[in-house]
Amino acid sequence: MTATDSAFGAADYSHAKNDRIGVLFVNLGTPDAPQKPELKRYLKEFLSDPRIVEAPRWLWFLLLRLVILPTRSGKSAEAYREVWTERGSPLAYLSEDLSQAVGERLADVNVEVALAMRYGQPSVASVLDKMAEKQVRRLLVVPMYPQYSATTTASIFDAVTSHLQTRRWIPEVRFINEYFHTDAWVKAMAAHIAEHRAQLPQAERLLMSFHGIPRRYFLNGDPYYCQCQASARLIAAELGLGEDDYAVTFQSRFGKEEWLQPYTDKTLESWGKQGMKRVQVVCPGFAVDCLETLEEIAGENREIFQEAGGGELDYIPALNAEAAHADAMAEIIRPHLNGWPAGLDAEALKTRQQRAEAQSEKAGYPLES
């Protein structure tokens, strides 16, 4: 099958190749380097998404370009330099490690596992194109967010479907909206937390800190706040914690608008003033560690707690690419693949190719296999 380029792209299907199932992991994204020019490009793409900032476009356009990007890019670059490693951005390489580990666990399925970033590289569009070249005809999209929010999960849906609108022949698509409620994830999170707590001195309180969103988004119907609370309850129950043993807070607020409360930094400041000697913080909304966990929680918020009079703050890392995390994600994914054929055997594939060649010759249409 051949085709000329058009508004809907060129044909990329081969009768001689097996149809494949694709599993596309998508995380938030990261700048290419911890430098101001790269941060400016990244923040421009990120903050231009109407899912992220629900404001009149013309007003936000001016504010973003005239105020936010010139002032925030440099500060963000400094923050990224604090967490950057020889492998680059932790979010990027930890997400890649996790997706590869999950792919190994799905080796018995005719599946192509890939990773894309909602903002930055590799882009959703570029990875979808590569998956099409590998004849992915059935696609499962897995946002790397346990809890659903329009600011994250829905934005990934926008990016995927927007690019597929440019295709003549779109794949069959399934989408995992959230997975915070699954036994696999809850048990993996609880076991991970318990393992770390067992190696640390006893703390007075466990703090579960989630990324915040504007309170207005929740009031307009975003389920994120409820799902964060449910996540914490499920994890606490698995750990055998009482209501007074842990707290739920929200971090990373931006701008002057009210966000979900209580705020993480204000809570830790209050606990410091109360003279708490040791607290532990975990961030169950992050699949892998990133700027918001390593720099904001383990760095900035530790300082806030201690400067207010608190003692030690132990940050419990994200699940990252641990075997238990990969096991859990593979378990979560498998039911979503049910009913999709794994592909033709060699003989059936050969028969399909021969049939296509014969039909093509009879009809006078060129066939490229």
Buried (B, 14 or more C-beta within 10 A) or exposed (E): BEBEEEEEBEBBBBBBBBBBBBBBBBBBBBBBBBBBEBBBBBBBBBBBBEBBBEBEEEEBEEBBEEEBBEEBBBEBBEBBEEBBEEEBBBBBBBBBBBBBBBBEBBEEBBBBBBBBBBBBBBBBBEBBBBBBEEBBBBBBBBBBBBBBBBBBBBBBBBBBEEBBEEBEEBBEBBBBBBBBEBEBBBBBBBBBBEEBBEEEEEBBBBBBBBBBBBBEBBEEEBBBBEBBBBBBBBBBEBBEBEEEEBBBBBBBBEEEEEBBBEBBBEBBBBBBEEEBEBBBBBBBBBBBBBBBBBBBBBBBBBEBBBEBEBBBBBBBBBBBBBEBBBBBBBBBBBEBBEEBEBBBEEEEBEEBBEEBBEEBEEEEEEBEE
